[in-house]
Amino acid sequence: MRFVFALLACLLCSAPPATAMGCTADFTITVTQAVATIRPGDQISGRATFTTTSQSHAGEGGARVHLARGEMRLGRDISGEIWAIITTAGNPVADALSVQARNVTGLDFGGIAYQGPMMISLYGRPGTLTAPTIPIEPDLWAAMDLRRSFALHAYGHDRLAGDITMFQISCDPAGMIDSGAESAYPAGQ
């Protein structure tokens, strides 16, 4: 039995070091649920720039949570810290990709601070993703076209929401870097 554990430990230790990739996504939302001076039907552009850390863990319902660093911006004033990309593959209803931000600033109205979470969620037909990994190829992101939505929550009080009407992403596998430590994420939210 000790031999099996030693062999397993040796195999785990000999795994190649993890790498990370950088991605930039440009998107436009058409507002469906309004807040303050933002009205239904308004179109707002945004950008999400992130670098994965190559650290991930299992999430609920077969999802995979990939830790990341970066920023998501909506319009001129709203921004948040990207902390994770959540992927789901093999679900009989839909595959999913979600870019998640926290510690959001720039939208306060009527005494309510819209601080998070802020997310882009893309859904594709079952089988669009063959594994719960983050796609490098823009074509795989583009194939996630069953439903595309944006939401910025105010801790259960209200939310700004919209349909993503334009989405373009580029990921740079050539710019891969060594993984950073998970502890780089302050637990602000």
Disulfide bonds with the S-S distance in Angstrom:
Cys23-Cys171 2.10
